[in-house]
């Protein structure tokens, strides 16, 4: 479910939605069922907490594997500028754009406290390159570091893991623009620029079944759809595809936690947690 057939989560989410809207028709009848699902949810949450404790040790070999794969790749030197651009963009988005959004729409409180809480999930997303892998981490940290209650996190995080691909869309647009530029000596026109922005945005909603290869799938789809002799253009980026996917998941995870926090504050359900109590 969480690997090759990740699209199975769509019918599960739809089924959950149907169950949820029908639990209200008669409280006397539905109360035992609600209590059953609530108990199961709490049990799974505690199981997930145990798994998270073990995952902490697994991050080290994942990071080592990423570094090793980059070191043995001779083509990485050709894309140093692209990696630098993505790194600068990520820093601006994480420490500039999202804090401003949280400050103005989240009650004008210090947003960097949230950034500090989100760093562990973001690092896990970067080294694992898998948005479903970080889903369990977000669920745990959302409640115990961000102050997001279970009723919000259990609904928002899985949904965003399927359709919230802001970082993947950003990386796909940068990569595809580089492909267009490499195939043309005339530069990139405004039409091409806005075409890429539009279709990377639309494509991002179709990447739920590719949690670990979202950027690759998006860029290859754009190449096929755009045509004009660049159908195989995504092969140009093979040497840096690991980094592209990592940066995409990094921004995805940060955006998921920011959106969940804004939803929580909008519903007045946020629970303030002191920094020294973060996990």
C-alpha positions, 0 to 999 in steps of 0.5 A: 500500500505504501510502496508500489501501490500507493494509489490504494490510499485514495479509496481508503481516504474516500471510505473514511470520508463516507464513514465520517459523514455518516457517524452523525445520523444517530449518536445512539447507534453510531457511538459504539462504532465511533468508540471502536475506531477511536480506540483502534486509532489510539492503539495504532498511534502508540505503535507508531510512536514505538516505530518512530523511536526505532526510525531514529537509528535508521536515519543514519544509514539512510543519510550514509546511503544518500552520500555514498550514491552521490559520491560514486556518481561521476555526473554530479559535478555537471549539476553543481549549479542546479543543486546550489540553486535548489539549496538556496531556494529551499533555504529561502522557502523554509526560513523566509516564505513559510515563516512569513505566511505563519506569522501573518496567518497564524496569529502573529507569533514567532514562526521560527519555533515551528521551524525548529520543531519541523526540522527533524521531520524535514531531515527525515524527508530529505534523506529518505526521499519518501513522503509516505516514510515521513507521514508517521514521523509527522503524525508523531511530531505533529501532536507532541511538538507542533501542538496539532491534535490527533483529530486534525493530524490524522485527517490532514497529514495523510491527505497532504501526503497524497496531494500536497506536492508543493516541493515536488512541483517546484523541483519539477519546474526547475528541472524541466526548464533546464531541459527545455533550455538545454534543447534550445539555443533561443532561451526560454520564452514567457509562454514556455515559462507559464506553461511549465508553471501551470502543468507542474502544478496540475501534475503535482496532484497526480503523484500520490502513487509515487511517494519516493519518485515524485520529481522523476515521474513529474519531469518524465510526464512533462517531457512526454506531454510537451513533446517537440523532440524532448520526450526522453529529455528527463534522462539528462537529469539522471545524474542529479535525480536523487538530489532533486527528489530529496529537495522535493520531499523536503519542501513537501514535508515542511509545507505539510506541517505548515498547512496542518498548523494553520488548519489547527489554529484556524479551528482554535484547536492548537495546543501550545508546547514549550520548546524544551518539550519538543521530541 
